[in-house]
Amino acid sequence: MNTYFKTTVNSVSTDRDMVIGLKYGAGLTKDQYFREMCTQITQEFFNRFIGRRKSVECYDILRINNINPDNPEEMKKLREKKLCDKIVKDATEILQDLLVYE
């Protein structure tokens, strides 16, 4: 099994956390309100992302899109379909919507 893809959407998750933290992070104040806000926005992000992609796991998303991550030949489809670009676009749209209209 290709263990690289048996993870969550790592870069998308990390970027999301940084953006939400920059806007709502408790920082040095340790403000409980902002911690709760970060948690709520992160949960809503996951709900919407799963609504679009059916999973947050790279491996599952690839399988849903008929790409076997254990088969190097099929991994070529990943680039041909520009799947990663579409995943990042979905994540960006969701995050933008949550931060602009929350």
URZITA-V106494 format. One record per residue. N is the residue number from 1. RES is the residue in one letter. OMEGA is omega as a letter, one per 40 degrees, with the letter a starting at -180 (* if undefined). Layout:
# URZITA-V106494
N_RES_OMEGA / N_RES_OMEGA
This chain:
# URZITA-V106494
1_M_i / 2_N_a / 3_T_i / 4_Y_a / 5_F_i / 6_K_a / 7_T_i / 8_T_i / 9_V_a / 10_N_a / 11_S_i / 12_V_a / 13_S_a / 14_T_i / 15_D_i / 16_R_a / 17_D_i / 18_M_a / 19_V_i / 20_I_i / 21_G_i / 22_L_a / 23_K_a / 24_Y_a / 25_G_a / 26_A_i / 27_G_a / 28_L_a / 29_T_a / 30_K_a / 31_D_a / 32_Q_i / 33_Y_a / 34_F_i / 35_R_i / 36_E_i / 37_M_i / 38_C_a / 39_T_a / 40_Q_a / 41_I_i / 42_T_i / 43_Q_i / 44_E_i / 45_F_i / 46_F_i / 47_N_a / 48_R_a / 49_F_i / 50_I_i / 51_G_i / 52_R_a / 53_R_i / 54_K_i / 55_S_i / 56_V_i / 57_E_i / 58_C_a / 59_Y_a / 60_D_i / 61_I_i / 62_L_a / 63_R_i / 64_I_a / 65_N_i / 66_N_i / 67_I_i / 68_N_a / 69_P_i / 70_D_a / 71_N_a / 72_P_i / 73_E_i / 74_E_i / 75_M_i / 76_K_i / 77_K_a / 78_L_i / 79_R_a / 80_E_a / 81_K_a / 82_K_a / 83_L_a / 84_C_i / 85_D_a / 86_K_i / 87_I_i / 88_V_i / 89_K_i / 90_D_a / 91_A_a / 92_T_i / 93_E_i / 94_I_a / 95_L_i / 96_Q_i / 97_D_a / 98_L_a / 99_L_a / 100_V_a / 101_Y_a / 102_E_*
